[in-house]
Amino acid sequence: WNGHGTAMSGVALYGDLQAALSHGKPVRLQHRLESVKILPPKGGNSPELYGAIVEVGIAKVEAKAPRRRRVFCMAVSSDVGLGRGRPSSWSAAIDQLSYGGGDRRRLMILASGNLRDEITAADYPDRNDLAEAESPAQAWNALVVGACTDKATITHPDFDGWTAVAPVGDLSPSSRTSGIWDRQWSICPDVVFEGGNFAHDGVNPASAIDDLQLLTTHYRPNLRLLDSFGDTSAAAALTANL
């Protein structure tokens, strides 16, 4: 539909392809990919069914190869019913799936979610501290991933004079946090991985330019092979790769 799954897959399989292409050596793959769709081609799912749909999706892939070792990675999140860290039916389902009744535990990796409106340099990082991680990141038993960045070098001549929003080693400008969650709930993200950076010219809203993004696989290889990618989706895929 827009290539998000293929971009995720490329990062989960290869990592940031910029690094793989820079050394020119063969890349040895030590894992495989499986995927299952939890979103319909059109429209959406009922929020009350989010947890049940993920559970059915996991059952489908496990039924095909029950003994295969897996890492489950999901970069789909929702702003429905957020309540400063209170569990949702979706996060409760993720917790149950991760714990597995104690006899079949699963490593589940979740993206903490991205800011949904335009990003400005003036709002960073205060807005990130006030934007709570989206459901089902309230899950205690899953590994919740946020985005940091080490990308701050802009070389493309079209962006001469532009500046990176986030300094090297800091939070990616799109990443959400649990800064406003009530104290009795978990602190997330649990880990952060590279999610790219944004750039600004001092006047317009910030943009996710190619120089500051990860490189991954494009979903229509007959048109081009590679695509830029970032945010907490890329960070979650890098976590799965590790």
Accessible surface in RSA format (square Angstrom, percent):
REM  Atomic radii and reference values for relative SASA: ProtOr
REM  Chains: A
REM  Algorithm: Lee & Richards
REM  Probe-radius: 1.40
REM  Slices: 20
REM RES _ NUM      All-atoms   Total-Side   Main-Chain    Non-polar    All polar
REM                ABS   REL    ABS   REL    ABS   REL    ABS   REL    ABS   REL
RES TRP A   1   247.54  99.3 174.19  84.3  73.35 172.2 160.33  85.5  87.20 141.5
RES ASN A   2    81.42  56.1  58.56  56.6  22.86  55.0  27.35  65.8  54.07  52.3
RES GLY A   3    11.93  14.7   0.00   N/A  11.93  14.7   7.45  20.4   4.48  10.0
RES HIS A   4    66.58  36.4  60.77  42.2   5.81  14.9  45.38  46.8  21.20  24.7
RES GLY A   5    46.99  57.9   0.00   N/A  46.99  57.9  37.87 103.9   9.12  20.4
RES THR A   6    51.24  36.4  45.12  45.7   6.12  14.6  24.26  32.6  26.98  40.8
RES ALA A   7     5.33   4.9   5.33   8.2   0.00   0.0   5.33   7.5   0.00   0.0
RES MET A   8    23.03  11.9  22.89  15.1   0.14   0.3  23.03  19.6   0.01   0.0
RES SER A   9    38.50  32.5  35.37  47.2   3.13   7.2  15.67  33.4  22.83  32.0
RES GLY A  10     2.62   3.2   0.00   N/A   2.62   3.2   2.37   6.5   0.25   0.6
RES VAL A  11     0.00   0.0   0.00   0.0   0.00   0.0   0.00   0.0   0.00   0.0
RES ALA A  12    14.91  13.7  14.22  21.9   0.69   1.6  14.22  20.0   0.69   1.8
RES LEU A  13    30.99  17.3  27.64  19.8   3.35   8.4  27.64  19.4   3.35   9.0
RES TYR A  14    78.73  36.8  58.95  33.5  19.78  51.5  24.70  18.6  54.03  66.6
RES GLY A  15     7.58   9.4   0.00   N/A   7.58   9.4   7.58  20.8   0.00   0.0
RES ASP A  16    28.03  19.6  21.87  21.8   6.16  14.6  14.09  33.2  13.94  13.9
RES LEU A  17    16.21   9.0  16.21  11.6   0.00   0.0  16.21  11.4   0.00   0.0
RES GLN A  18   101.01  56.5  98.45  71.9   2.56   6.1  31.15  66.3  69.85  53.0
RES ALA A  19    63.73  58.6  55.82  86.1   7.91  18.0  61.67  86.8   2.06   5.5
RES ALA A  20    13.90  12.8   6.81  10.5   7.09  16.1   9.94  14.0   3.96  10.5
RES LEU A  21   105.41  58.7  84.52  60.5  20.89  52.5  86.06  60.4  19.35  52.1
RES SER A  22    93.39  78.9  50.85  67.9  42.55  98.0  47.27 100.7  46.13  64.6
RES HIS A  23    91.67  50.1  64.55  44.9  27.12  69.4  58.10  59.9  33.56  39.1
RES GLY A  24    68.84  84.9   0.00   N/A  68.84  84.9  34.97  96.0  33.87  75.9
RES LYS A  25   147.41  71.9 137.09  84.1  10.32  24.6  81.57  73.4  65.84  70.1
RES PRO A  26   133.23  97.1 104.37  95.1  28.86 104.9 116.36  96.1  16.87 104.8
RES VAL A  27    65.15  42.9  38.10  34.5  27.06  65.2  41.53  36.1  23.62  64.1
RES ARG A  28   195.52  82.1 169.54  86.4  25.98  61.9  72.66  99.3 122.86  74.5
RES LEU A  29    80.77  45.0  51.51  36.9  29.26  73.5  52.29  36.7  28.48  76.6
RES GLN A  30   141.50  79.1 101.65  74.3  39.85  94.9  32.59  69.4 108.90  82.6
RES HIS A  31    79.81  43.6  59.14  41.1  20.67  52.9  62.50  64.4  17.31  20.1
RES ARG A  32   160.80  67.5 138.58  70.6  22.21  52.9  44.47  60.8 116.32  70.5
RES LEU A  33    75.60  42.1  48.54  34.7  27.06  68.0  49.98  35.1  25.62  69.0
RES GLU A  34    73.55  42.2  35.58  26.9  37.98  90.4  30.76  59.5  42.79  34.9
RES SER A  35   105.72  89.3  72.81  97.2  32.91  75.8  42.33  90.1  63.38  88.8
RES VAL A  36    59.98  39.5  35.42  32.1  24.56  59.2  40.77  35.4  19.20  52.1
RES LYS A  37   190.03  92.7 161.12  98.9  28.92  68.8 110.00  99.0  80.03  85.3
RES ILE A  38    31.79  18.1  23.84  17.8   7.94  19.1  27.77  20.0   4.02  10.9
RES LEU A  39    95.35  53.1  83.35  59.6  12.00  30.2  84.75  59.5  10.60  28.5
RES PRO A  40    47.93  34.9  29.87  27.2  18.06  65.6  36.61  30.2  11.32  70.4
RES PRO A  41   132.29  96.4  99.75  90.9  32.54 118.3 113.25  93.5  19.03 118.3
RES LYS A  42   183.52  89.5 165.10 101.3  18.42  43.9 113.49 102.2  70.03  74.6
RES GLY A  43    77.32  95.4   0.00   N/A  77.32  95.4  43.06 118.2  34.26  76.7
RES GLY A  44    60.05  74.0   0.00   N/A  60.05  74.0  24.38  66.9  35.66  79.9
RES ASN A  45    37.02  25.5  19.83  19.2  17.19  41.4   6.02  14.5  31.00  30.0
RES SER A  46    48.60  41.1  36.69  49.0  11.91  27.4  31.85  67.8  16.75  23.5
RES PRO A  47    50.64  36.9  46.33  42.2   4.31  15.7  46.54  38.4   4.10  25.5
RES GLU A  48   135.32  77.7 113.27  85.7  22.05  52.5  64.76 125.3  70.56  57.6
RES LEU A  49    93.60  52.1  93.60  67.0   0.00   0.0  93.60  65.7   0.00   0.0
RES TYR A  50    44.85  20.9  42.27  24.0   2.58   6.7  22.43  16.9  22.41  27.6
RES GLY A  51     4.77   5.9   0.00   N/A   4.77   5.9   3.56   9.8   1.21   2.7
RES ALA A  52    49.83  45.8  43.03  66.4   6.79  15.5  44.93  63.3   4.90  13.0
RES ILE A  53    47.65  27.1  45.34  33.8   2.31   5.6  46.74  33.7   0.91   2.5
RES VAL A  54     9.01   5.9   8.28   7.5   0.74   1.8   8.48   7.4   0.53   1.4
RES GLU A  55    91.73  52.7  90.71  68.6   1.01   2.4  18.46  35.7  73.27  59.8
RES VAL A  56    82.40  54.2  80.76  73.1   1.64   3.9  82.40  71.6   0.00   0.0
RES GLY A  57     3.80   4.7   0.00   N/A   3.80   4.7   3.56   9.8   0.23   0.5
RES ILE A  58     8.81   5.0   8.44   6.3   0.37   0.9   8.51   6.1   0.30   0.8
RES ALA A  59    55.45  51.0  47.73  73.7   7.72  17.6  52.17  73.5   3.28   8.7
RES LYS A  60   123.42  60.2 115.58  70.9   7.84  18.7  68.60  61.7  54.82  58.4
RES VAL A  61    18.52  12.2  17.31  15.7   1.21   2.9  18.52  16.1   0.00   0.0
RES GLU A  62    16.39   9.4  15.27  11.6   1.12   2.7   5.29  10.2  11.10   9.1
RES ALA A  63    78.24  71.9  48.19  74.4  30.05  68.4  57.42  80.9  20.81  55.1
RES LYS A  64   179.22  87.4 146.58  89.9  32.64  77.7  92.89  83.6  86.33  92.0
RES ALA A  65    19.42  17.9  15.24  23.5   4.17   9.5  19.42  27.3   0.00   0.0
RES PRO A  66    82.75  60.3  70.82  64.6  11.93  43.4  70.82  58.5  11.93  74.2
RES ARG A  67   230.14  96.6 201.03 102.5  29.11  69.3  81.96 112.0 148.18  89.8
RES ARG A  68    87.07  36.6  67.01  34.2  20.06  47.8  27.90  38.1  59.17  35.9
RES ARG A  69   231.71  97.3 203.01 103.5  28.70  68.3  85.68 117.1 146.03  88.5
RES ARG A  70    44.08  18.5  14.17   7.2  29.91  71.2  19.95  27.3  24.13  14.6
RES VAL A  71    69.49  45.7  43.14  39.1  26.35  63.5  43.14  37.5  26.35  71.5
RES PHE A  72    30.31  15.2  27.26  16.9   3.05   7.9  29.87  18.1   0.44   1.3
RES CYS A  73    45.70  34.6  13.50  15.1  32.20  75.7  12.60  31.9  33.10  35.7
RES MET A  74    20.54  10.6  17.41  11.5   3.12   7.4  16.77  14.3   3.76   5.0
RES ALA A  75    19.52  17.9   1.19   1.8  18.33  41.7   1.31   1.9  18.20  48.2
RES VAL A  76    48.26  31.8  42.34  38.3   5.92  14.3  46.09  40.1   2.17   5.9
RES SER A  77    25.49  21.5   8.26  11.0  17.22  39.7   0.13   0.3  25.36  35.5
RES SER A  78    11.48   9.7   9.24  12.3   2.24   5.2   9.43  20.1   2.05   2.9
RES ASP A  79    73.78  51.7  59.24  59.0  14.53  34.4  10.42  24.5  63.36  63.2
RES VAL A  80    77.82  51.2  65.40  59.2  12.42  29.9  70.56  61.3   7.26  19.7
RES GLY A  81    66.82  82.4   0.00   N/A  66.82  82.4  39.17 107.5  27.65  61.9
RES LEU A  82    47.28  26.3  19.05  13.6  28.23  71.0  19.05  13.4  28.23  76.0
RES GLY A  83     8.81  10.9   0.00   N/A   8.81  10.9   7.86  21.6   0.95   2.1
RES ARG A  84   118.95  49.9 118.93  60.6   0.02   0.0  26.22  35.8  92.73  56.2
RES GLY A  85     2.18   2.7   0.00   N/A   2.18   2.7   0.00   0.0   2.18   4.9
RES ARG A  86   135.90  57.1 133.90  68.3   2.00   4.8  44.47  60.8  91.43  55.4
RES PRO A  87    71.44  52.1  48.72  44.4  22.72  82.6  48.82  40.3  22.62 140.6
RES SER A  88    28.43  24.0  18.04  24.1  10.39  23.9  27.76  59.1   0.68   0.9
RES SER A  89    78.21  66.1  57.07  76.2  21.14  48.7  52.57 111.9  25.65  35.9
RES TRP A  90     9.54   3.8   9.48   4.6   0.06   0.1   9.48   5.1   0.06   0.1
RES SER A  91     0.36   0.3   0.36   0.5   0.00   0.0   0.00   0.0   0.36   0.5
RES ALA A  92    51.59  47.4  43.76  67.5   7.83  17.8  47.71  67.2   3.88  10.3
RES ALA A  93    19.04  17.5  13.00  20.1   6.05  13.8  18.22  25.7   0.82   2.2
RES ILE A  94     0.00   0.0   0.00   0.0   0.00   0.0   0.00   0.0   0.00   0.0
RES ASP A  95    28.02  19.6  27.46  27.3   0.56   1.3  14.47  34.1  13.55  13.5
RES GLN A  96   134.92  75.4 126.52  92.5   8.40  20.0  40.34  85.9  94.58  71.7
RES LEU A  97    14.54   8.1  13.14   9.4   1.40   3.5  14.54  10.2   0.00   0.0
RES SER A  98     5.60   4.7   1.62   2.2   3.98   9.2   1.90   4.0   3.71   5.2
RES TYR A  99   113.51  53.0 110.36  62.8   3.15   8.2  75.84  57.0  37.67  46.4
RES GLY A 100    13.65  16.8   0.00   N/A  13.65  16.8   8.82  24.2   4.82  10.8
RES GLY A 101    63.73  78.6   0.00   N/A  63.73  78.6  33.68  92.4  30.05  67.3
RES GLY A 102    33.41  41.2   0.00   N/A  33.41  41.2  10.06  27.6  23.35  52.3
RES ASP A 103   131.02  91.8  90.96  90.5  40.06  94.7  45.86 107.9  85.16  84.9
RES ARG A 104   102.50  43.0  98.09  50.0   4.42  10.5  48.42  66.2  54.08  32.8
RES ARG A 105   166.48  69.9 136.82  69.7  29.66  70.6  50.32  68.8 116.16  70.4
RES ARG A 106    44.65  18.7  31.19  15.9  13.45  32.0  11.04  15.1  33.61  20.4
RES LEU A 107    89.90  50.1  81.52  58.3   8.38  21.1  84.63  59.4   5.27  14.2
RES MET A 108     3.78   2.0   3.49   2.3   0.29   0.7   3.49   3.0   0.29   0.4
RES ILE A 109     2.37   1.4   2.05   1.5   0.33   0.8   2.05   1.5   0.33   0.9
RES LEU A 110     1.21   0.7   1.21   0.9   0.00   0.0   1.21   0.9   0.00   0.0
RES ALA A 111     3.29   3.0   1.36   2.1   1.92   4.4   1.36   1.9   1.92   5.1
RES SER A 112     0.00   0.0   0.00   0.0   0.00   0.0   0.00   0.0   0.00   0.0
RES GLY A 113     3.55   4.4   0.00   N/A   3.55   4.4   3.55   9.7   0.00   0.0
RES ASN A 114    42.60  29.4  37.68  36.4   4.92  11.8  11.72  28.2  30.87  29.8
RES LEU A 115    18.42  10.3   3.82   2.7  14.61  36.7   3.83   2.7  14.60  39.3
RES ARG A 116   134.82  56.6  98.19  50.1  36.63  87.2  46.26  63.2  88.55  53.7
RES ASP A 117   103.20  72.3  90.74  90.3  12.46  29.5  26.11  61.5  77.09  76.9
RES GLU A 118   118.45  68.0  97.85  74.0  20.60  49.0  47.99  92.8  70.46  57.5
RES ILE A 119    12.89   7.3  10.43   7.8   2.46   5.9  10.43   7.5   2.46   6.7
RES THR A 120    39.15  27.8  38.15  38.7   1.00   2.4  36.45  49.0   2.70   4.1
RES ALA A 121    34.77  32.0  19.76  30.5  15.02  34.2  19.94  28.1  14.83  39.3
RES ALA A 122    98.31  90.4  58.59  90.4  39.72  90.3  71.29 100.4  27.01  71.6
RES ASP A 123    60.52  42.4  57.03  56.8   3.49   8.2   9.67  22.8  50.84  50.7
RES TYR A 124    30.67  14.3  13.05   7.4  17.62  45.8  14.19  10.7  16.48  20.3
RES PRO A 125    58.20  42.4  58.20  53.1   0.00   0.0  58.20  48.1   0.00   0.0
RES ASP A 126    95.65  67.0  94.65  94.2   1.00   2.4  25.14  59.2  70.51  70.3
RES ARG A 127    57.77  24.3  54.43  27.7   3.34   8.0  32.72  44.7  25.06  15.2
RES ASN A 128     1.35   0.9   1.35   1.3   0.00   0.0   0.00   0.0   1.35   1.3
RES ASP A 129    68.49  48.0  67.45  67.1   1.05   2.5  19.94  46.9  48.55  48.4
RES LEU A 130   121.07  67.4 108.44  77.6  12.63  31.7 108.70  76.3  12.36  33.3
RES ALA A 131    14.38  13.2   7.58  11.7   6.80  15.5  14.27  20.1   0.11   0.3
RES GLU A 132    22.51  12.9  21.03  15.9   1.49   3.5   5.48  10.6  17.04  13.9
RES ALA A 133     0.26   0.2   0.00   0.0   0.26   0.6   0.00   0.0   0.26   0.7
RES GLU A 134     1.81   1.0   1.81   1.4   0.00   0.0   0.00   0.0   1.81   1.5
RES SER A 135     3.32   2.8   3.32   4.4   0.00   0.0   2.09   4.5   1.23   1.7
RES PRO A 136     0.64   0.5   0.64   0.6   0.00   0.0   0.64   0.5   0.00   0.0
RES ALA A 137     0.23   0.2   0.00   0.0   0.23   0.5   0.00   0.0   0.23   0.6
RES GLN A 138     5.45   3.0   2.77   2.0   2.68   6.4   1.69   3.6   3.76   2.8
RES ALA A 139     3.76   3.5   0.00   0.0   3.76   8.5   0.08   0.1   3.67   9.7
RES TRP A 140   141.75  56.9 113.92  55.1  27.83  65.3 109.86  58.6  31.89  51.7
RES ASN A 141    79.55  54.9  51.85  50.1  27.70  66.7  13.17  31.7  66.38  64.2
RES ALA A 142     7.64   7.0   0.00   0.0   7.64  17.4   0.81   1.1   6.83  18.1
RES LEU A 143    51.06  28.4  49.59  35.5   1.47   3.7  50.24  35.3   0.82   2.2
RES VAL A 144     0.18   0.1   0.18   0.2   0.00   0.0   0.18   0.2   0.00   0.0
RES VAL A 145     0.00   0.0   0.00   0.0   0.00   0.0   0.00   0.0   0.00   0.0
RES GLY A 146     0.00   0.0   0.00   N/A   0.00   0.0   0.00   0.0   0.00   0.0
RES ALA A 147     0.00   0.0   0.00   0.0   0.00   0.0   0.00   0.0   0.00   0.0
RES CYS A 148    29.96  22.7  29.96  33.4   0.00   0.0   6.95  17.6  23.01  24.8
RES THR A 149     0.24   0.2   0.05   0.1   0.19   0.5   0.16   0.2   0.09   0.1
RES ASP A 150    96.48  67.6  78.67  78.3  17.81  42.1  25.09  59.0  71.39  71.2
RES LYS A 151    36.66  17.9  31.78  19.5   4.88  11.6  19.15  17.2  17.51  18.7
RES ALA A 152    35.31  32.5  17.06  26.3  18.25  41.5  17.23  24.3  18.09  47.9
RES THR A 153   102.00  72.5  90.75  92.0  11.25  26.8  59.77  80.3  42.23  63.8
RES ILE A 154    39.99  22.8   9.98   7.4  30.01  72.3   9.98   7.2  30.01  81.4
RES THR A 155   105.28  74.9  77.73  78.8  27.55  65.7  63.39  85.1  41.90  63.3
RES HIS A 156    81.43  44.5  75.31  52.3   6.11  15.6  49.11  50.6  32.31  37.6
RES PRO A 157   109.84  80.1  89.97  82.0  19.86  72.2  97.06  80.1  12.78  79.4
RES ASP A 158   108.65  76.1  79.35  79.0  29.30  69.3  20.38  48.0  88.26  88.0
RES PHE A 159    52.12  26.1  50.94  31.6   1.18   3.1  50.94  30.9   1.18   3.4
RES ASP A 160   129.46  90.7 101.83 101.4  27.63  65.3  27.19  64.0 102.27 102.0
RES GLY A 161    68.63  84.6   0.00   N/A  68.63  84.6  40.39 110.8  28.24  63.2
RES TRP A 162    61.69  24.8  46.06  22.3  15.63  36.7  32.19  17.2  29.50  47.9
RES THR A 163    77.91  55.4  74.97  76.0   2.93   7.0  51.20  68.8  26.71  40.4
RES ALA A 164    17.29  15.9   5.78   8.9  11.51  26.2   5.78   8.1  11.51  30.5
RES VAL A 165    16.76  11.0   0.66   0.6  16.11  38.8   1.65   1.4  15.11  41.0
RES ALA A 166     0.62   0.6   0.00   0.0   0.62   1.4   0.14   0.2   0.48   1.3
RES PRO A 167    77.79  56.7  67.11  61.2  10.68  38.8  77.21  63.8   0.58   3.6
RES VAL A 168    97.87  64.4  72.98  66.1  24.89  60.0  73.05  63.5  24.82  67.3
RES GLY A 169    55.80  68.8   0.00   N/A  55.80  68.8  24.08  66.1  31.72  71.0
RES ASP A 170    62.55  43.8  57.47  57.2   5.08  12.0   9.89  23.3  52.66  52.5
RES LEU A 171    30.58  17.0  26.24  18.8   4.34  10.9  27.81  19.5   2.77   7.5
RES SER A 172     0.10   0.1   0.10   0.1   0.00   0.0   0.00   0.0   0.10   0.1
RES PRO A 173     0.73   0.5   0.00   0.0   0.73   2.7   0.00   0.0   0.73   4.5
RES SER A 174     2.36   2.0   2.36   3.1   0.00   0.0   2.36   5.0   0.00   0.0
RES SER A 175     0.00   0.0   0.00   0.0   0.00   0.0   0.00   0.0   0.00   0.0
RES ARG A 176    25.38  10.7  25.38  12.9   0.00   0.0   0.00   0.0  25.38  15.4
RES THR A 177    18.20  12.9  18.16  18.4   0.05   0.1  18.07  24.3   0.13   0.2
RES SER A 178    13.90  11.7   4.72   6.3   9.18  21.2   0.09   0.2  13.81  19.4
RES GLY A 179    59.47  73.3   0.00   N/A  59.47  73.3  28.00  76.8  31.47  70.5
RES ILE A 180    42.30  24.1  33.64  25.1   8.66  20.9  39.52  28.5   2.79   7.6
RES TRP A 181    19.88   8.0   3.48   1.7  16.40  38.5   3.48   1.9  16.40  26.6
RES ASP A 182    55.86  39.1  49.07  48.8   6.80  16.1  14.47  34.1  41.39  41.3
RES ARG A 183   236.34  99.2 203.69 103.8  32.65  77.7  89.43 122.2 146.91  89.0
RES GLN A 184   116.69  65.3  91.52  66.9  25.17  59.9  53.68 114.3  63.01  47.8
RES TRP A 185    58.08  23.3  49.20  23.8   8.89  20.9  49.19  26.2   8.89  14.4
RES SER A 186    24.41  20.6  16.71  22.3   7.70  17.7  20.76  44.2   3.65   5.1
RES ILE A 187   148.96  84.8 136.48 101.7  12.48  30.1 136.68  98.4  12.28  33.3
RES CYS A 188     5.42   4.1   2.09   2.3   3.33   7.8   2.33   5.9   3.09   3.3
RES PRO A 189    30.79  22.4  14.49  13.2  16.30  59.2  14.49  12.0  16.30 101.3
RES ASP A 190    75.31  52.8  42.71  42.5  32.60  77.1  16.78  39.5  58.53  58.4
RES VAL A 191    52.67  34.7  44.62  40.4   8.04  19.4  52.67  45.8   0.00   0.0
RES VAL A 192    67.50  44.4  51.12  46.3  16.38  39.5  51.12  44.4  16.38  44.4
RES PHE A 193    50.68  25.4  47.39  29.3   3.30   8.6  50.68  30.7   0.00   0.0
RES GLU A 194    32.17  18.5  27.94  21.1   4.23  10.1  21.72  42.0  10.45   8.5
RES GLY A 195     0.80   1.0   0.00   N/A   0.80   1.0   0.00   0.0   0.80   1.8
RES GLY A 196     0.21   0.3   0.00   N/A   0.21   0.3   0.21   0.6   0.00   0.0
RES ASN A 197     0.09   0.1   0.09   0.1   0.00   0.0   0.00   0.0   0.09   0.1
RES PHE A 198    22.82  11.4  22.82  14.1   0.00   0.0  22.82  13.8   0.00   0.0
RES ALA A 199     0.00   0.0   0.00   0.0   0.00   0.0   0.00   0.0   0.00   0.0
RES HIS A 200    37.93  20.7  37.04  25.7   0.89   2.3  26.79  27.6  11.14  13.0
RES ASP A 201    51.47  36.1  26.76  26.6  24.71  58.4  14.73  34.7  36.74  36.6
RES GLY A 202    62.41  77.0   0.00   N/A  62.41  77.0  28.98  79.5  33.43  74.9
RES VAL A 203   130.68  86.0  95.55  86.5  35.13  84.7 100.86  87.6  29.82  80.9
RES ASN A 204    84.44  58.2  75.05  72.5   9.39  22.6  14.98  36.1  69.46  67.1
RES PRO A 205    55.35  40.3  50.56  46.1   4.79  17.4  51.05  42.2   4.30  26.7
RES ALA A 206    12.62  11.6   0.00   0.0  12.62  28.7   0.00   0.0  12.62  33.4
RES SER A 207    45.37  38.3  41.00  54.7   4.37  10.1  22.07  47.0  23.29  32.6
RES ALA A 208    48.38  44.5  24.22  37.4  24.16  55.0  24.27  34.2  24.11  63.9
RES ILE A 209     9.87   5.6   3.82   2.8   6.05  14.6   9.87   7.1   0.00   0.0
RES ASP A 210   104.77  73.4  90.75  90.3  14.02  33.1  30.02  70.6  74.76  74.6
RES ASP A 211    47.56  33.3  22.90  22.8  24.66  58.3   9.75  23.0  37.80  37.7
RES LEU A 212     0.18   0.1   0.18   0.1   0.00   0.0   0.18   0.1   0.00   0.0
RES GLN A 213    13.88   7.8   9.40   6.9   4.48  10.7   1.65   3.5  12.23   9.3
RES LEU A 214     1.36   0.8   0.12   0.1   1.24   3.1   0.33   0.2   1.03   2.8
RES LEU A 215    48.22  26.9  48.12  34.4   0.10   0.3  48.21  33.9   0.01   0.0
RES THR A 216     0.00   0.0   0.00   0.0   0.00   0.0   0.00   0.0   0.00   0.0
RES THR A 217    35.21  25.0  34.27  34.7   0.94   2.2  32.58  43.8   2.63   4.0
RES HIS A 218    16.40   9.0  10.68   7.4   5.72  14.6   3.99   4.1  12.41  14.4
RES TYR A 219    86.61  40.4  65.00  37.0  21.61  56.2  36.97  27.8  49.64  61.2
RES ARG A 220   110.98  46.6 109.35  55.7   1.63   3.9  19.95  27.3  91.03  55.2
RES PRO A 221    85.70  62.5  73.53  67.0  12.17  44.2  73.78  60.9  11.92  74.1
RES ASN A 222   122.95  84.8  81.61  78.9  41.34  99.5  49.55 119.3  73.39  70.9
RES LEU A 223   112.21  62.5  79.37  56.8  32.84  82.6  82.63  58.0  29.58  79.6
RES ARG A 224   127.31  53.5 118.96  60.6   8.35  19.9  55.91  76.4  71.40  43.3
RES LEU A 225   125.60  69.9 117.28  83.9   8.32  20.9 117.34  82.4   8.26  22.2
RES LEU A 226    62.76  35.0  56.76  40.6   6.00  15.1  56.95  40.0   5.81  15.6
RES ASP A 227    40.51  28.4  36.15  36.0   4.36  10.3   4.40  10.4  36.11  36.0
RES SER A 228    37.79  31.9  23.13  30.9  14.66  33.8   5.28  11.2  32.51  45.5
RES PHE A 229    24.61  12.3  20.24  12.5   4.37  11.4  24.57  14.9   0.04   0.1
RES GLY A 230     6.95   8.6   0.00   N/A   6.95   8.6   0.30   0.8   6.65  14.9
RES ASP A 231    39.18  27.4  39.18  39.0   0.00   0.0   1.35   3.2  37.83  37.7
RES THR A 232     1.17   0.8   1.17   1.2   0.00   0.0   0.00   0.0   1.17   1.8
RES SER A 233     7.20   6.1   7.20   9.6   0.00   0.0   1.67   3.6   5.53   7.7
RES ALA A 234     0.00   0.0   0.00   0.0   0.00   0.0   0.00   0.0   0.00   0.0
RES ALA A 235     0.00   0.0   0.00   0.0   0.00   0.0   0.00   0.0   0.00   0.0
RES ALA A 236     0.00   0.0   0.00   0.0   0.00   0.0   0.00   0.0   0.00   0.0
RES ALA A 237     0.03   0.0   0.03   0.0   0.00   0.0   0.03   0.0   0.00   0.0
RES LEU A 238    26.00  14.5  24.13  17.3   1.87   4.7  24.13  16.9   1.87   5.0
RES THR A 239    12.08   8.6   5.74   5.8   6.35  15.1   5.74   7.7   6.35   9.6
RES ALA A 240    22.60  20.8   8.11  12.5  14.48  32.9   8.62  12.1  13.98  37.0
RES ASN A 241    49.77  34.3  33.23  32.1  16.54  39.8   0.36   0.9  49.42  47.8
RES LEU A 242   161.06  89.7 110.15  78.8  50.91 128.0 125.25  88.0  35.81  96.4
END  Absolute sums over single chains surface
CHAIN  1 A    13472.5      10238.7       3233.8       7454.0       6018.5
END  Absolute sums over all chains
TOTAL         13472.5      10238.7       3233.8       7454.0       6018.5
